[in-house]
């Protein structure tokens, strides 16, 4: 069993080392490392006083905020299990998740889309609801974070204990709970630090107390837990965004002189489509990383031009394989680069054999950054784990230098009359069209060919474009069987809580 200083020890060391240095910024309020220690430990002691023990599950159902950070620290400091629930999820989804993991505590806000008293009645195991606002019906977060003692005793937490259950917003059915141990919560930050040694990144991606990050992705995401961990391990500062807004994002970068961030492709597209984007200097940015879906290299190069001092790199990771698992070298954003030493990546065919270089197959992974498995899902675990390898469901290939490339999801291929079509190929082509703001391709049933392609497109503001022009553009660049049978314009594409395009919602839209 590997050892690391536990979260409690890291908080103590960070407070001693960094003291009054800013750790987090929310609106115009700055929170330093001494604030972190005091509020987190008071909250941790209050949770112990309420009877919480190692292994109890406590959910955080909040938008990004300082209370989210304190909650992570307090729960991890006492050996409980954090269940970060996406704030975009509905009442039924929150109830289903809570009952699935036998939730004991919930840290939330009065500003939910549903009635918290109704929620409590639907979750038999739920003992406490803690709200960040004062509400006589529930426990007060800030009373718990102010009224207990500010020093916390060692709780004897070991790295093999379960630390977190991240419920992934899967493409089908109920979200699945990906489980991490107490070693996993350290690995993402250590992997980022490792990539800072890459040629071209060594003076940019530092992950130390000179970094000023911005958090546009939800803290409930596996990439969101990096921010609280990077702060206490390396002394970074982070600007908190309650939710992503492209205009606020660029303003905050200039205001707080942000040095780096990681986001999903649709967030980059939203920034590039801002009308007056060029009036923002963005000179402080040294690095930007793209995660979450195959991204268009052309668009990423356009983004790099907005940031005169930055390099843009493309990476890969997933909730099930602690991100960032791989990162490209500067100038090679088509690739996701090579994996961290914590994991081994390979490309397998349908018979579980490694494919030749350049051939497309399923990305498989093994190593200590791989999660423990899906919570209470033995059949699913048997399906995704084979001979020590985790089957990611992502399709990829390698080049002659050992770099990996993501082609798309295995579920995101469209089988047209026996021919395979990668949705990502069509989407990338559409995003190069000057009139297209967003695009998504899905497969829809067809009596003759089994499946055909359908594209959902959002045009740029003020643009009117007959669909035949899109079809002509695609015919010039694609084989005949890849041409969509249907094109539908939308005002916006549905997104998941992490900002990715929600193809499950598009498939439902097509049924209606």
C-alpha positions in Angstrom: 0.0 0.0 0.0 1.4 3.4 -1.0 1.5 6.1 1.5 0.9 9.8 1.2 0.3 12.6 3.8 -3.4 12.5 4.3 -5.6 15.5 3.5 -5.6 16.7 7.2 -1.8 16.7 7.2 -1.6 18.5 3.9 -4.0 21.2 5.2 -1.8 21.7 8.3 1.4 21.9 6.2 -0.1 24.3 3.6 -1.3 26.6 6.4 2.2 26.6 8.0 3.9 27.1 4.6 1.6 29.5 2.8 -0.3 31.2 5.7 -2.0 34.3 4.4 -1.4 33.6 0.7 -4.6 33.5 -1.3 -5.8 29.9 -1.9 -9.3 30.6 -3.4 -11.1 33.6 -4.8 -14.9 33.9 -5.0 -16.4 37.1 -6.3 -14.1 39.6 -4.8 -13.4 37.7 -1.6 -10.0 36.0 -1.1 -9.6 33.0 1.2 -6.1 32.2 2.5 -4.6 29.0 3.6 -5.2 29.8 7.3 -8.9 30.3 6.5 -8.9 26.9 4.8 -7.5 25.1 7.8 -9.7 26.8 10.4 -13.1 26.4 8.6 -12.4 22.9 7.2 -11.3 21.6 10.6 -14.2 23.2 12.5 -16.5 21.6 9.9 -14.7 18.2 10.3 -15.0 18.3 14.1 -18.7 19.2 13.8 -19.3 16.2 11.5 -17.5 13.9 14.0 -19.7 15.4 16.8 -22.8 14.6 14.7 -21.7 10.9 14.7 -20.1 10.5 11.2 -17.6 7.7 11.0 -15.2 6.4 8.4 -17.0 5.0 5.4 -20.1 7.1 5.8 -21.2 8.7 2.6 -21.7 12.5 2.5 -22.9 14.1 -0.7 -22.1 17.6 -1.9 -24.9 19.0 -4.1 -23.8 22.6 -4.8 -22.7 24.9 -7.6 -19.0 25.8 -7.4 -18.4 27.8 -4.2 -16.0 28.1 -1.3 -18.3 25.9 0.8 -17.7 23.1 -1.7 -13.9 23.3 -1.1 -14.3 23.3 2.7 -16.7 20.3 2.4 -14.2 18.3 0.4 -11.5 19.0 2.9 -13.6 18.2 6.0 -15.0 15.0 4.6 -11.7 13.7 3.4 -10.0 14.7 6.7 -12.3 12.4 8.7 -12.2 9.4 6.4 -15.7 9.6 5.1 -16.7 9.1 1.5 -17.5 12.2 -0.6 -20.3 11.8 -3.1 -20.1 14.9 -5.4 -23.4 15.2 -7.2 -23.7 17.3 -10.3 -25.8 20.4 -9.6 -27.5 20.0 -13.0 -29.1 16.7 -12.0 -32.8 16.5 -11.3 -34.6 15.5 -8.1 -35.2 11.9 -9.3 -31.6 11.5 -10.2 -30.4 12.8 -6.8 -32.8 10.5 -5.0 -31.7 7.5 -7.1 -28.0 8.2 -6.5 -28.6 8.8 -2.8 -30.5 5.6 -2.3 -28.0 3.6 -4.4 -25.1 4.6 -2.2 -27.1 4.7 1.1 -26.4 8.4 1.7 -26.1 9.6 5.3 -25.4 13.3 4.9 -26.1 16.0 2.3 -24.4 19.4 2.0 -26.5 21.6 -0.2 -28.3 25.0 -0.7 -31.8 26.3 -0.3 -31.7 27.2 -4.0 -32.3 23.8 -5.4 -34.8 23.1 -8.2 -36.9 21.0 -5.8 -38.1 20.7 -2.2 -35.4 19.5 0.2 -38.0 18.2 2.7 -39.5 16.0 0.0 -36.0 14.8 -0.8 -35.4 13.8 2.8 -38.6 11.7 2.8 -37.4 9.8 -0.3 -34.0 8.8 1.1 -34.5 6.5 4.2 -30.7 6.5 5.1 -30.4 10.3 5.1 -29.7 11.6 8.6 -28.7 15.3 8.0 -29.3 18.0 5.4 -26.8 20.8 5.8 -27.5 24.1 3.9 -25.0 26.8 3.2 -27.7 29.4 4.0 -29.5 29.7 7.4 -32.7 27.6 7.4 -34.4 26.6 10.6 -35.5 23.2 9.0 -31.9 22.1 8.4 -28.4 22.2 9.9 -26.4 25.4 9.1 -23.2 24.8 7.3 -21.6 28.0 8.6 -22.6 27.3 12.2 -20.9 23.9 11.8 -17.9 25.6 10.2 -17.6 28.1 13.0 -18.6 26.5 16.3 -16.3 23.6 16.7 -12.6 23.6 17.6 -10.1 24.6 14.8 -7.7 21.7 15.4 -8.3 18.2 14.2 -6.8 15.0 15.6 -5.3 12.4 13.3 -8.1 10.0 12.1 -5.7 7.2 10.9 -6.8 7.2 7.3 -5.1 4.8 4.9 -4.7 5.2 1.2 -6.6 1.9 0.4 -9.9 3.2 2.0 -12.6 4.4 -0.3 -12.6 8.2 -0.6 -15.1 9.1 -3.3 -18.0 8.0 -5.5 -18.3 10.0 -8.7 -21.6 9.3 -10.4 -20.8 9.7 -14.1 -23.5 11.2 -16.3 -23.6 8.1 -18.6 -25.0 8.2 -22.1 -27.6 5.6 -21.1 -29.7 5.0 -18.0 -28.9 5.8 -14.4 -25.5 7.4 -13.6 -22.9 4.8 -12.5 -20.8 5.4 -9.3 -17.1 5.3 -10.0 -15.2 4.6 -6.8 -11.8 6.1 -5.8 -9.6 5.4 -2.8 -7.6 7.8 -0.8 -4.6 7.4 -3.0 -6.5 8.3 -6.1 -7.3 11.9 -4.9 -3.6 12.6 -4.9 -2.7 11.2 -8.4 -4.3 13.8 -10.6 -2.3 16.6 -9.1 0.9 14.6 -9.2 0.2 13.7 -12.8 -0.2 17.4 -13.7 3.1 18.1 -11.9 4.7 15.4 -14.0 3.6 16.9 -17.3 5.2 20.2 -16.2 8.5 18.5 -17.0 7.5 18.1 -20.7 9.6 20.0 -23.2 7.9 23.2 -24.0 5.9 23.1 -20.8 8.6 23.2 -18.2 8.4 27.0 -17.7 4.7 27.2 -18.2 2.8 24.3 -16.5 4.4 24.7 -13.0 1.6 23.6 -10.6 3.3 25.5 -7.7 2.5 28.5 -5.5 3.0 30.8 -8.5 0.0 29.3 -10.4 -3.3 31.2 -10.5 -5.9 28.8 -11.9 -9.5 29.3 -12.8 -12.2 26.7 -12.2 -14.8 26.7 -15.0 -15.7 23.0 -14.7 -17.9 21.8 -11.8 -16.2 20.7 -8.6 -18.4 17.7 -8.7 -16.4 16.4 -11.7 -13.4 14.2 -11.4 -11.3 17.1 -12.9 -12.9 19.4 -10.3 -11.3 17.7 -7.3 -8.0 18.7 -8.7 -8.4 22.3 -7.5 -8.7 21.7 -3.7 -5.9 19.1 -3.9 -3.5 21.3 -5.9 -4.0 24.1 -3.4 -2.9 22.0 -0.3 -0.3 20.0 -2.1 1.4 22.8 -4.1 0.1 26.1 -2.9 -1.8 27.1 -6.1 -4.5 29.8 -6.1 -7.9 29.3 -7.8 -10.6 31.6 -9.0 -14.0 30.0 -8.5 -16.7 30.3 -11.1 -20.2 29.2 -9.8 -20.9 28.2 -13.4 -19.2 28.7 -16.7 -20.0 31.8 -18.7 -17.6 32.7 -21.5 -17.9 36.4 -21.0 -17.3 36.2 -17.2 -14.4 33.7 -17.9 -12.3 36.1 -20.0 -13.0 39.0 -17.7 -11.9 37.0 -14.6 -8.7 35.9 -16.4 -7.7 39.5 -17.0 -8.8 40.7 -13.6 -7.0 38.0 -11.6 -4.1 37.4 -14.0 -4.9 33.7 -14.3 -2.0 31.5 -15.5 -3.7 28.2 -16.5 -6.9 26.1 -16.7 -8.4 23.0 -18.1 -11.8 22.8 -19.9 -13.9 20.7 -22.3 -14.1 21.7 -26.1 -17.6 23.3 -26.0 -16.3 25.9 -23.5 -13.4 26.8 -25.9 -15.9 27.2 -28.7 -18.1 29.4 -26.6 -15.2 31.8 -26.0 -14.1 31.8 -29.6 -17.7 32.9 -30.5 -17.7 35.9 -28.2 -18.3 39.0 -30.3 -15.6 41.2 -28.7 -13.2 38.5 -27.6 -10.2 40.3 -29.2 -10.4 43.2 -26.8 -9.3 40.9 -23.9 -5.6 40.6 -23.6 -5.4 37.1 -21.9 -1.6 37.8 -21.7 -1.3 36.1 -18.2 -2.3 32.7 -19.6 0.7 30.3 -19.8 -1.1 27.1 -20.5 -4.5 25.7 -21.4 -5.5 22.1 -21.5 -8.4 20.5 -23.4 -10.1 17.4 -22.0 -13.4 15.5 -22.4 -13.9 14.8 -26.1 -12.1 14.7 -29.4 -11.3 18.3 -30.1 -10.8 20.2 -33.4 -7.1 21.0 -33.7 -8.0 24.0 -35.9 -10.2 25.5 -33.3 -7.6 24.9 -30.6 -5.0 26.7 -32.7 -7.4 29.6 -33.1 -7.7 29.7 -29.3 -3.9 29.7 -28.9 -3.7 32.8 -31.0 -5.9 34.6 -28.5 -3.4 34.0 -25.7 0.0 35.4 -26.9 2.0 33.8 -24.1 0.2 30.4 -23.9 0.6 26.9 -25.1 -2.6 24.8 -25.7 -2.3 21.1 -25.0 -4.7 18.2 -25.6 -5.2 15.6 -22.9 -7.2 12.6 -22.0 -8.7 11.2 -18.7 -12.0 10.0 -17.5 -13.7 9.6 -14.1 -12.6 6.0 -14.2 -9.0 6.8 -15.0 -7.8 9.6 -12.8 -7.3 12.7 -15.0 -5.0 13.9 -16.5 -3.9 10.4 -17.8 -2.1 11.7 -20.8 -1.2 15.1 -22.3 0.1 16.1 -25.7 3.3 18.0 -26.2 2.9 21.7 -27.3 2.1 21.9 -31.1 0.6 18.5 -31.3 -3.0 19.1 -30.2 -4.3 16.4 -32.6 -2.8 13.8 -30.2 -3.5 13.2 -26.6 0.2 12.5 -26.2 1.7 9.7 -24.0 0.4 8.4 -20.7 1.6 9.3 -17.2 4.0 6.6 -15.6 1.0 5.7 -13.4 -0.7 3.9 -16.2 -0.2 1.7 -19.3 -2.3 2.4 -22.4 -2.9 0.0 -25.3 -5.3 -0.3 -28.3 -7.2 -3.6 -28.5 -9.3 -5.1 -31.2 -12.7 -6.8 -30.7 -10.8 -10.1 -29.8 -8.8 -8.4 -27.0 -5.6 -8.4 -29.0 -3.3 -5.4 -29.5 -3.7 -3.8 -32.9 -0.9 -2.6 -35.2 0.3 1.0 -35.0 -2.2 3.3 -36.9 -5.1 0.8 -36.7 -8.3 1.9 -34.7 -9.4 -0.1 -31.7 -10.6 0.3 -28.1 -8.4 2.2 -25.7 -7.6 -0.1 -22.6 -5.7 0.9 -19.5 -4.2 -0.6 -16.4 -2.2 0.9 -13.5 -2.7 2.6 -10.2 -4.7 5.5 -11.7 -7.5 3.2 -12.7 -10.5 3.4 -10.4 -11.7 0.7 -8.0 -14.8 -0.2 -10.0 -18.4 0.9 -10.2 -20.2 0.9 -6.8 -22.5 -2.1 -6.4 -22.3 -3.0 -10.1 -20.7 -6.5 -10.2 -22.0 -7.4 -13.7 -20.8 -4.1 -15.2 -17.4 -4.5 -13.5 -17.0 -7.9 -15.0 -17.8 -6.4 -18.4 -15.4 -3.5 -18.3 -12.5 -5.2 -16.5 -10.8 -8.1 -18.4 -7.5 -9.7 -17.6 -6.4 -6.7 -15.5 -7.3 -4.2 -18.2 -10.1 -1.6 -18.0 -11.9 -1.1 -21.3 -12.7 2.6 -21.6 -15.2 2.5 -24.5 -13.0 5.2 -26.3 -11.7 4.4 -29.7 -8.2 5.3 -30.5 -5.0 4.7 -32.5 -1.2 5.3 -32.1 1.4 6.8 -34.3 5.0 5.8 -34.9 6.3 7.9 -32.0 4.0 6.2 -29.5 1.5 9.1 -29.2 -2.2 8.2 -28.7 -5.2 9.7 -30.6 -8.8 9.6 -29.6 -11.2 8.9 -32.5 -14.4 8.9 -30.5 -16.6 6.7 -28.3 -17.3 3.1 -29.3 -20.9 4.0 -28.6 -20.4 7.1 -30.8 -19.9 5.2 -34.0 -22.6 5.0 -36.6 -23.0 1.8 -38.6 -24.3 2.8 -42.0 -25.1 -0.4 -44.1 -22.1 -2.2 -42.5 -19.7 0.8 -42.9 -18.4 2.5 -39.7 -18.8 6.3 -39.4 -17.0 8.2 -36.7 -19.3 10.9 -35.4 -16.2 13.0 -34.4 -15.0 13.1 -38.0 -18.3 14.7 -39.2 -18.4 17.1 -36.2 -14.9 18.3 -36.7 -15.6 19.0 -40.4 -18.8 20.9 -39.5 -17.0 23.0 -36.9 -14.6 24.2 -39.6 -17.5 25.7 -41.6 -17.6 29.5 -41.0 -21.3 29.6 -40.3 -21.4 26.7 -37.8 -21.2 27.5 -34.0 -21.9 24.0 -32.6 -22.5 20.5 -34.2 -23.3 17.0 -33.1 -23.7 13.8 -35.2 -25.8 10.8 -34.1 -27.0 7.6 -35.7 -30.8 7.2 -36.2 -32.6 4.0 -37.3 -33.1 3.4 -41.0 -35.0 0.5 -42.5 -32.7 0.0 -45.5 -29.3 0.6 -43.9 -29.8 -0.1 -40.3 -28.6 3.4 -39.3 -27.9 6.7 -41.0 -26.3 9.9 -39.8 -28.3 12.8 -38.5 -26.6 16.2 -37.6 -27.8 18.8 -35.1 -26.3 22.2 -35.8 -26.3 25.6 -34.1 -25.5 28.4 -36.5 -23.6 31.5 -35.6 -25.7 34.4 -34.4 -27.5 36.2 -37.3 -26.6 33.6 -39.9 -29.3 32.2 -42.2 -28.1 29.2 -44.1 -30.2 26.7 -46.2 -29.4 23.1 -45.2 -28.6 22.3 -48.8 -25.4 24.4 -48.5 -24.3 22.4 -45.5 -24.9 19.2 -47.5 -22.9 20.4 -50.5 -20.0 21.3 -48.2 -20.1 17.8 -46.6 -20.4 16.1 -50.0 -17.1 17.8 -51.1 -15.3 16.4 -48.1 -16.9 13.0 -47.1 -17.6 9.6 -48.6 -21.2 9.2 -49.7 -22.3 6.8 -46.9 -21.1 9.4 -44.3 -23.4 12.2 -45.6 -26.2 12.9 -43.1 -29.7 11.9 -44.1 -31.1 14.6 -41.9 -29.9 18.0 -40.6 -31.8 19.8 -37.9 -31.0 23.3 -36.7 -31.3 24.1 -33.0 -30.9 27.3 -31.0 -28.5 25.5 -28.7 -27.3 21.9 -28.1 -28.2 20.2 -24.8 -25.2 19.9 -22.5 -24.3 17.7 -19.5 -23.3 19.3 -16.2 -19.6 19.2 -17.3 -20.3 21.1 -20.5 -20.1 18.2 -22.9 -22.8 17.8 -25.6 -25.5 15.5 -24.3 -26.0 13.0 -27.1 -28.5 10.9 -25.0 -30.8 14.0 -25.0 -30.4 14.4 -28.8 -31.3 10.8 -29.3 -34.5 11.3 -27.2 -35.2 14.5 -29.2 -35.0 12.5 -32.4 -37.5 9.9 -31.0 -40.0 12.7 -30.3 
